[in-house]
Amino acid sequence: MRTSWEWRQWIDLQGFDVAMPDIARTGLSEGKWIAALCDAYNKPISPHIGDGGILSVAASIHYSAAIPNLQTLEHAHRPLPIKARIVSKYPKPKNGAFHLDETPGLGVEIDEKELERFTYGR
């Protein structure tokens, strides 16, 4: 994970063309700072979703909607059902895009019974 200072150094050195922060690792606050810094230098953002679960996917979707310099959301649609094993509702792409609804939160509803299947020591 890069710190804010490291991002600034890479920008100053012209070390990349597109920033790809992983919101599961940076968090939303650090991700917004990275986006603002990159926007000041006309650098686009393409958030990276690695092996994160459905909550990191949902957070990355909302992050993407909240930044001015989004280029694209780098994501694989096929593993979504596997990542969403513990939820009853989660963001699904339609025609190649994620659409946010008006409900509060990240658009994910945890299924407590499914979550219990993955609990150890109960």
N, C-alpha and C positions, 0 to 999 in steps of 0.2 A: 504494500500500500504506500502510495506517495503522500507526503505531507504537503500542506499548502505552500510551504517554502520551496519544496522540490518542483511543484507545478510551475511556480513563478520562474525558477531557473530554467526549466525546459522551454517555457515560452520565450524567455529572453534569448535563449540560444537557438530559437527556431527549430527545436528538436522534434517537432511533430506537426502534422498538417491537421489532424482531427483528434481531439481529446476523447478518450473512451473510459470515463470513470465507471467503476463498478459500485453502484449505490449500496449494495449489500455490504461492501467493505468501507466505503467512505461515509455512509449515512447521508441523510437528506441535507443537513446543514452544510457539511463539507462539500457535498455535490453542488449546492447552490453557489457556494463561494467559488468553486472551480468554474462553474458556468459564467459567473459574473466576470471573473478574471479573464477567461477566454473570450468573452464577448467584447471586453475592452480592447483586445488585440485582434478582433475579427477572426477568431478561431471557432469552427463549428464543434458541436458536441454530438457524439454518437454513443450513448450509454451502453456499456457492456453488461450483459447478464450471463454470468458464468454458470456454475453449477448450483446457484442459489435456488431456494424453494419458491413457492408461490407468493409468499409475502415480499420477497425481493423483486419478483416480477412485477407485482402490483405497485410497489413503491417506485420502481423504475419507470413504469407507465405514467404515474402521476408526476414524477420529476420531469419527464420528457415534456409533459403538457405545460409545465410551469416555467420553463426556461426559454429565453428569446432566440437562442442560437442552436436549436436542435437541427441536426442534419437527418438522422434516422435513428431508430431504436434497434440495435443489433440484438436479435433474438431468434431462437428456434421454436417454432410453434408445436412441433410434434411431441416434445416431452411435457407439454402443459398438463395433460391429464394425469401423468405420473406425479408431477410436482404438486398437483392439486388433490392428492388422495385424502387429505385431512380437512377439506373444505366442501361446503355444499354450494357455494357461489364464488366465482372468481372471474376476472376479466378474460374474455375470449375475443380473438380477432375476428372481424367481419370484413370480408373483401380486402384483406391484407392490412387492416388498421384496427387499432384498439379505440373504442369509443367510451368516453367517461359518462357515467350517468350522474344524476343529481343527488344520490344518496351520500351521506357523510361517510368518511373513512376511505379506505383503499379499495372498496368494492369486493371485499373478501369476507365470507362468513365461515367461521370455524365450525366444523362438525365435531362436537365434543365426543360422541361415541367412536368416531373414526380415530380421533386423536388418542383415545384410551388404548387402542390397539398398538400404538407405538410407545406407550408408557412402560418404563422398566421399573420393577420392584413394587408393583401394587398387588 
